[in-house]
Amino acid sequence: MTVLAAESTYLEEYLSTYEQKHGNREGAGQVQYQPPMILNVTPPNAPTRNSHFKVQIDGTSFGIFDSSPAASVVGTLCATTSWTSDSSIVCVISHGLASPSCEGYQTPRECYDAKCKTESAFTDLSCRVIALTVGKQRGSLVGLFSFNEPVVTLLQPSNVPASGAMNVTIQGVNFGTYAGYKHKARVGNRPCTQTVWLSDSSINCEVSPYTGKALNVLIEALYDPQRDEYKLRAFDFKSPKLTYDLPLILKYYPPTSPTKAGISVTVVGSNFGTQRCGGNCKDFSELDLKIGDTSCLKTSWIADSSLFCYLGDGVGQDLTPTIEVGGQQNIAVDSAAFCFEPPYVKGFTTGANGEEFGLKPFAINGPALGGQQLTVFGNNFGTADFSPVVSIGETSCR
């Protein structure tokens, strides 16, 4: 017997009637209808938040009349499934989420062949299954449809302090329509202290303490407790970036220092990071503070708001500090200018080394024609030749 077109439910009615007349079904023969076969889906993708978004499923053996077929798209049941013909059905999608990638396989086809041939494929979103049930028979197609990837379009605010603990609203599209996807957001390589899903277009992230600039924002979803991992990880390189605030130096204690090395200076400010190296000694070097042209012999991180500097030799006033934290250089602030103590002249003599060799009395007179060598002695002249300029009254030394 050849069946051209029918449904398995109506086959059951035929067999039941035959059984009532003849007492058994043996004479009726064994008949099995071809299950629905899906060949194509149009369009091949959809946004995660849908309002009456229609997808047309094309194929064969959908039935010659409406038998209330049921379809699902990538793990999500169609809000309505409308039979059109034996080769066409329309599915109205309500919601969904982008499919995770098939990690560990060379091509998607290898992935589908390896993991999408069992019953678990219908709930594994990476298989991207379209399923259609007609008269208790199910047909399916793997890898042809997907929901759009999450895309971040705006961060508010886009700058945060190095101490973290600030809420950043991540705005975009295709984040999913309910909290059951267990979203988690990351900034750079740091997870948000707390992630709160708000809507398909908004997620709230309480940023972790860190440093750095132009950091990618990553959204994860579909947590798998068995593997203790997230299945969906998505971000766009063109998405807006998050930047931690620049280091800021405000004050010094003490605010001045002799020109000779050995003075310890406490530097006060903000955004020095909540850990050494700005929180990442793998990618960033230890902190190295420089005041004017003078480097600290040792710079020690104390807290996000303070550093310790064991100062080297130096001279000058109104010197601007420079330090790099997390790949970012500090902001120059006028109030943060540092001064080495000015030179202090104790006296001068015609002797070669002045007071150190007991050459007294100090010279108090010299010939009007000049040419007499004087040795000036005192403090804070510098520990090296910084090209000093000496004058007596209005007369400069040559």
N, C-alpha and C positions, 0 to 999 in steps of 0.2 A: 504494500500500500504506500502510495506517495502522497504526502501532505504538502500542499502548496503554501498555505498560510493559515495559521490558527494560533491559539494560545494553549499552554499546558493545562490551564484550569478547565478549558473546554474539552480538552482531551480526557481529563478526569471524568467529566460529566458523561462523555461517550462511553467510557469503559464501565462506569457505574451502571448505566442503562443496559449495556450488554450483559453485565453480570446478573442483573435482576431477571433478564429474560432467559439466560442459559445456565444460570447457577454458578458460573465461574467466568474467568476472563481469558482462559487459554485460547479460545477460538478467536479472540479479538486481535491476537498478535501483539508484538511489542513495538510500540511507537514512541519515539523521543523526538521532540521538536528541536530544531537548531536554536541554541541560546542566542540572545542578542549579541551582535558583534559591532563594536564601536570602531569606526575608521577615522573620524576627524572631529575636531572641536573648534568652534569659531565663536569669539576670538580665542587665541591660545593663552591669554592672561587677563587678569582683572585686578582692580584695587581691593585691598583687604576690607574696606568699609563700603558696602554696597547698598544701594536703594533701588531695588527692581532691576539689577544688572542681569541681562539675559545672555546665556550661553547656548549656542545651538550644537547639539550632539547629533552627528550623522553616522549612519552605518546601515546594517541590515537586520532583519528579523525582530523589529520592534513591535510587530503585530499589525493586522489590517484594521483594527479598531482600538479605541481607547480602553485599555484594561487597567488603568491607574498605575502606570509604571512609576518606579522610584529611582532617583539618581542621586549620586553624591560626587562632590568635586574636591579632590585632595583632602579627604577626611571630613568634609563638611556636607551635611545633607542639604540638598536644594530646598529652598523655602517652598517652591512649587515646581512640579514636574509636569509639563504639558505635552501630551502626545500629539504629533502633527501628522505623521504617516508611518508606514512600515520602515522608513529609512531616516526619520527625523524626529527629534524630541527637543523641546526647549526647557532649559533649567534656569530658574530665577535664583541667583546666589544671594545669600544673606550676609555672610562674612567669611573670613578665612585668614590665613597667615602664610607668608612666603615660606617656601620649602627650603630646608637645610641642604647644603651641598653634599654630594656623595664623596666624602673624604676617603682617601686610600685607594682610589681607583683611577686608572688612566683616562677613561672616558665615562660619560654618563651611561652609555650602553652597557659597559662592563658592570657598572653598579647595578643597573636594573636586572641584568641577567643573573647576578650573584645573590641579590637580596630581595628581589621583588616578584618572586614566583610562588610565594606561600601566602597563607591567609593573613599574616602580619602585614603584608604590603598595603592592605586597605587602611591601616591606621598609621603606617610609617609615611610621614609627609615627604620624605626625601624621594619616595617612589612616584609621587605626583600622579596618583591613580584617579581616573575617571571611571565610576562604576554605575551600571544600569541594571536594575532588576525588573524583569518582565515575566509575569506568570510563574514566580518562584524560581526562575532561571536568571543567573547573573552573568553579565558580560563586562569586561573591563579593558581599559587601555592604559598603559604605563608611560609616563614621561612626556605627555603632550601638552599638559596644562600647568600653569603656575600662577600664584598670586604675586603681585608686585613686591619687590624688595623694599624694606624700610629705608627711607631717605631722610636725613636731617637737613633742615633748611635754615634754622635759626636757633641761636643760643642766647638766652637772656638771664643774667648778663654774660658777656663773653670774656670778662676778666674777673679773676677771683684772687683773694689773698693767699699767700703761701701756707697760712695756717689752716686753710680749708674751712669746713663747717659752714659753707654757704650754699644755699639752694640755687641750682641752675635749672631753668625750664628748657627742656629739649623739645623743640617744635619741628614738625615734619609731616610725613604721610606714611601710611602702611605700617603702623606700630601694632596693629591688631585691635580688636574691639572689646576685649575683656581681660581682666587681671589674671585669669587662669593660665595664661601663657607664661607667667612668672618672669616677667621682664627683669633684666639687670643691665645697668649702663656702666660703662667704663670711660675714663678719661686718660688717654695715653695707656700706660700699663697699670693704672690704679683703678680698682673698682670703686664706684660711688659708695660712700658709707651707708646710704639708704637710697633705694630706687622705688619710686611710687608711680605706677601707671595711672594716668589721668584720662586718656582717651586715645583714639586711633591716631591722633595728631599731636599728642602732648605727653611727655614723661618728665617727672621731677627727679633730679639727682642732687643729693647732698655730697658735694665734692670732698675727696680726701685731702689731707695735707700733702703738698707736693710743690715742685717748682718746674719751670720750663715754659716754653712758648709754642704756639701753633700745634697743639696736641689734638690728635684725632679723637672723636667721640664715637664709641662703639656701642651698639645695642645688641643684647643677647636675649634670647627667648627660648621656650620649649625645654625647660630643665628636665633632664633624665636622671631620676634619683638612683637608678640601678648602676649607671656609669658615673654618677656624680659629675655631670658635665652638661653644658648647654648644647643643644643641637643646631640652633640657628644663631649665627654670628654675622652681623652685617654692618658695614659702614661704607660711605662713599668718600673717595679721596677729594672730591670737589666740595664736600660739606664744609660748613664753617668750623673753625678751630677754636679751641679754648686756650687761653693764655693766663698763666699765673702772674700776679703783679710783680713789677721790677723791685729788686732790693733797694732800700732807701736808708741812707745814713743821715742821722739828725744831730747827734752830739758825741762828744768825747769826754772821758773822765780819766786823767786831767785834760784840759783843753790845750795845753802847751807842753813842750818837752825840751830838755837840753839837747844840744846838737849831737852829743855822744850817745851811742847805743846803750840800751839796758833799761829803758823805762817801759813799764807795762801800762798799756792804755786800754780802757774798756770802751768799746764802740757801741752806741745805742741807736736803734732804728727799727726797721720792720722788714719782713719778707726775706729773712736769711735762711728760711727753711726750718722745719721742725726736727730735722736730723742732719748729720754731717753730709757734706757734699750736696746739699740741697735735697737730700733724701735718696740719692742714687749715685753711689760711689763707683758703680760699674761704668756709667756713661759720663759722669761729671767728675772733675778733679776736686781735690780738697780745696777749701777756701783759701785765697791768697790776697790779703788786703795790701793795697799800695796807697801811700799818702804822698801826693806829689810824685817825685821821682824816687822816694824812699819806700822800699818794701819792708813789711814786717818780717823780722827774722822767723817768727812763728805766728800763724793765725789760727786761733782755736774757736770753733763754734761752741756757743754756750746755749743759746735758745733762738727762737725765731726773731727775737728782738734785741739780741746782744751778741757781740763777738769780743774776743780777747786778742790784743795785738802786743807782741813783744817787739818794740820798735827798734829799727836799725839807725845808723848814722844819717843825719840829714840837716838841711838848713832851709830857711825860707819862711814865708808867711802866707796866709790865705791859700793854703794848699788844698787842692781838690782830691778827695779820696776816690779810688776806683776798686771795685770788687765785682767778680762774676759769680752768680749763683744760678745753677740750673741752666747755664748757657746764656744768661741775660746779665748785662752790665747795669750797675746801679744808676739811679737818677742823681744828677749833680744838684745839690741844694746849697745856697749861699751860707746858710747857718751852719753847715757842716764843715766849713773851712777850718783847717788845722794850722797851727803856728808852732814853729820851733822858736825857742827863746832867742831874743835878739843878742847880738854881740855886746859884751860888756868890757869896756877898756879900763884897765886898772892903772896903766901908766905906760911910759915909753922911756927908752934909754939909748945912749949911743953904743952900748955894749951889744954883743952878738945875741945873747940870750936873756937879757933883761934880769928881772928879779930872781929867776931861778938860780942864777949864778952869783947872787948877792952884789950885783953891780949897782951901787948906790953912790951918790944921790941920783934920782932920775934926771934925765936931761930936761932942762927948762928953757934953754936958749939955743939958738943956732944962727949961723951966718946968714945975712940977708940974701946973699947970692945963691943960697941953697947948696945942694950937692952933699949934704951931710946925711949919712945913713942912720936911720932910727929903727929901733926894734920896739914894736907895739905889743904889749902883752895884756892878757885878761882871760875872759871865758867866752865860750860859744862862737869861736871863730871857724868851727867846722873841723872834722877829722881828716879832711882831704882838701886839695886845692880847688875851691869853688870860685876862683877868680875874684878875690876880695878887692874892694876899692877903698883906699885910705886917703883922708884929707885932714889937714890941720888948719883950722879956720877956713878960709876960702882957697887955700893952697892945696892942690892935689899932689900926692906923691907920684913920682914917675915910675 
